[in-house]
Amino acid sequence: MRQTLCDELEDMDNLGIIRKNNSPYASPVVVVKKKDSSNSVCIDHGQLNILIAFDPHPMILPADVFQGMGNDGYCSKIELSKSYWQIPVLQKDIPETAFMTMDRHY
């Protein structure tokens, strides 16, 4: 699992997704086993949720989206690998998203 973590972090660093950091925040990193027996690197931002203001607006449910499509003639599907990497974090929020590994702080 350590190798999975090192490989994933190296890829993310090379792509500019993460960078070394000295933020006062440091969420823990966990490696979890997926259903297909491969490993997935996750960051536990559970403690960060305490700092986030509650959003009273619920997210739209996929079932509601599909029902709203009705009898439209077209529906497409796209699979984006690591799609969450494509959403930039606001500059002011970067310190709060920091995480710590065994030997580095990102």
C-alpha positions as CSV (number, residue, x, y, z in Angstrom):
1,M,0.0,0.0,0.0
2,R,2.9,2.4,0.7
3,Q,4.0,2.0,-2.9
4,T,0.5,2.8,-4.2
5,L,0.6,6.0,-2.0
6,C,4.1,7.0,-3.2
7,D,3.2,6.4,-6.9
8,E,-0.1,8.3,-6.7
9,L,1.5,11.3,-4.9
10,E,4.4,11.3,-7.4
11,D,1.9,11.4,-10.3
12,M,-0.2,14.2,-8.6
13,D,3.0,16.2,-7.9
14,N,4.3,15.8,-11.5
15,L,0.9,16.9,-12.8
16,G,0.8,20.0,-10.5
17,I,-2.3,18.7,-8.7
18,I,-0.5,18.9,-5.3
19,R,2.6,20.7,-4.0
20,K,4.6,20.6,-0.8
21,N,3.0,22.8,1.9
22,N,3.6,24.1,5.4
23,S,-0.1,24.8,6.2
24,P,-1.2,24.5,9.9
25,Y,-3.8,22.1,8.6
26,A,-3.0,18.4,7.9
27,S,-5.7,15.9,7.1
28,P,-4.6,12.2,7.2
29,V,-4.1,10.1,4.1
30,V,-5.6,6.6,4.0
31,V,-5.2,3.9,1.3
32,V,-8.3,1.8,0.9
33,K,-8.9,-1.4,-1.0
34,K,-11.5,-1.0,-3.8
35,K,-14.0,-3.7,-4.8
36,D,-11.7,-4.8,-7.7
37,S,-8.9,-5.3,-5.1
38,S,-6.9,-2.3,-6.4
39,N,-5.9,0.4,-3.9
40,S,-7.2,3.9,-3.8
41,V,-5.5,6.9,-2.1
42,C,-8.0,9.0,-0.1
43,I,-7.7,12.0,2.2
44,D,-9.9,12.1,5.3
45,H,-11.1,15.7,5.5
46,G,-13.6,14.7,8.2
47,Q,-12.2,17.3,10.7
48,L,-12.3,19.9,8.0
49,N,-16.1,19.6,7.8
50,I,-16.3,21.2,11.2
51,L,-15.0,24.5,9.7
52,I,-17.3,24.5,6.7
53,A,-20.5,26.5,6.8
54,F,-23.6,24.4,6.3
55,D,-25.2,24.7,2.9
56,P,-29.0,24.3,3.3
57,H,-29.5,23.7,-0.4
58,P,-29.6,20.0,-1.1
59,M,-27.8,18.5,-4.1
60,I,-30.0,17.5,-7.0
61,L,-30.5,13.7,-7.2
62,P,-29.5,11.8,-10.3
63,A,-33.0,10.3,-10.5
64,D,-34.5,13.8,-10.7
65,V,-32.2,14.7,-13.5
66,F,-33.1,11.6,-15.5
67,Q,-36.8,12.1,-14.9
68,G,-36.5,15.7,-16.1
69,M,-35.0,14.4,-19.4
70,G,-38.3,12.8,-20.1
71,N,-38.5,11.3,-23.6
72,D,-35.5,13.3,-25.0
73,G,-34.0,11.5,-28.0
74,Y,-30.4,11.7,-26.8
75,C,-28.5,10.8,-23.7
76,S,-24.7,10.6,-23.5
77,K,-22.2,9.3,-21.0
78,I,-18.7,10.3,-20.3
79,E,-16.2,8.6,-17.9
80,L,-13.6,11.0,-16.5
81,S,-10.7,9.3,-14.7
82,K,-9.8,11.4,-11.6
83,S,-12.4,14.0,-12.6
84,Y,-12.1,15.6,-9.2
85,W,-8.5,16.7,-10.1
86,Q,-10.0,19.0,-12.8
87,I,-11.9,21.2,-10.3
88,P,-9.5,23.9,-9.0
89,V,-9.4,24.8,-5.4
90,L,-9.8,28.5,-4.6
91,Q,-6.5,30.0,-3.6
92,K,-7.9,31.1,-0.2
93,D,-8.9,27.5,0.5
94,I,-5.7,25.7,-0.3
95,P,-4.3,25.8,3.3
96,E,-7.3,24.0,4.6
97,T,-7.0,21.2,2.1
98,A,-3.5,20.3,3.2
99,F,-2.7,16.7,4.0
100,M,0.1,14.8,5.7
101,T,1.8,11.5,4.7
102,M,4.4,9.6,6.6
103,D,7.2,12.0,5.5
104,R,5.7,14.9,3.6
105,H,3.1,17.7,4.0
106,Y,1.2,18.7,0.9
